Amino acid sequence: MMSRESGYLTKLFDEAVAAASPSQCLLPFLPEPPTGHTVVVGAGKAAASMAQSAERCWTAGLSGLVVTRYGHGAQCRHIEVLEAAHPVPDATGARAAQRLIDLVSPLGADDLVIALMSGGGSALLTLPAPGISLREKQDINRALLKSGASISEMNCLRKHLSAIKGGRLAGYCAPARVACLMISDVPGDDPSTIASGPTAPDITTRREASMVLQRYGIDVGAAVRAHLESERSETPKPGDPIFARVTNTIIASASGSLEQAARYALRHGVESINLGDDLEGEARVLGQSHARQAMALSRARSKPLLILSGGETTVTVKRNGRGGRNVEYLLGLAIELNAMPGVYALAADTDGIDGTQDNAGAVISPSTLARARAAGLDPSGYLENNDAYSFFENLGDLLITGPTLTNVNDFRAILINAMPVPD
């Protein structure tokens, strides 16, 4: 049974997710209707719920198409919703990307494109550049996911192998006006990185994309190598006239969700510190670092304190266990804490899916290691095998929410010096 403290942390997670819900954040950013047509396009884990909210708020006529992850759909009346694979793309996502291009290409200067982009859009909006097959893109995606590459490195490569990302969608939309509304899942909230920036100018280069392949030892075929050596692989840069009528606006981000959680905690008498919404690095290493910080803070004070952070860690997969970056972070955290009294923690992905499993994340308590050993589980062995999912599943400590229909990346909360829990 979940402890009162773990239940409190789960409530904080719910508050963070609600702050990024399209129903709460999209309306203030909708543009003025055009004299011509309005077409809605979009991609990402939040794309369907963003489209649904746009329909409810829009007073003029509209049509369009968005693509989201399987299981993340929402009912729309005028905007078609397609579901495709994530994180490894499939043919449905490729067909959806081509259909988005076909929808916006005929538009004129009096028309408006509302582009709804969120995390996950890179995989869902996959349209390989000419000469590159979908199979090659899939193989590269799988290799990237196991490599430990950062999200910015992944997206740099993805943009230079794409026919639609890295600002290219803006070119298909011109001369129509484009209002791109983004829910950010990337550290720093850079529009050119969210969903690999379909409507944003790109400052990365094809040389940098090639270096990502070299850095992580990713083997590719002759077609991919030839493409990256060609100038045709270069993305549109700042100052390109295709962006003259494009605006890219962040409507929700990890920082807003962390602030909402902090406000909730303060209303119930608990102070918090925010380590940042842009933390990266190996998940287990960050967990170990946060454990040491939590122990130092606990020894230095007697009052309850909440330690919040966001961002996107990475996992270098060396074994064949089931995991995700949030459960790997938590297992590293628990081992380093070594059952320190009064310390509880939650780590979860705000989209409701940690990696490729069915959980958002998990929770830990001072009893985690003792319960594991009583059940015959070796925490270090599970961590070594990249099998943190199985570890927490065996303890009944997974956090399973189902798709939340938004995505501002990871939410982490560590509670020290256990506290009075509100009703």
ABEGO torsion letter per residue (X at the ends): XBBAAAAAAAAAAAAAAAAABAAAAAAAABBBBBABBBBBBBBEAAAAAAAAAAAAABABBBBEBBBBBBGABBBBAABBBBBBBOABBBAAAAAAAAAAAAAAAABBAABBBBBBBBBGAAAABBBBBBGBBAAAAAAAAAAAAAAGBBAAAAAAAAAAABAABGGAAAAAAOABBBBBBBBBABBGGBAAABGGGAABBBABBAAAAAAAAAAAGBBBBAAAAAAAABAAABBBBBGBAAAAABBBBBABBAAAAAAAAAAAAAAAGBBBBBAEAABBEBAAAAAAAAAAAAAAAAAABABBBBBBBBEBBBBBBABABBBBAAAAAAAAAAAAAGGBBGBBBBBBBAAGBBEABABAEBBBBAAAAAAAAAAGBBAAAAAAAGAAAAAAAAAGABBBAEBAGBBAEBBBBBBBGBBBBBX
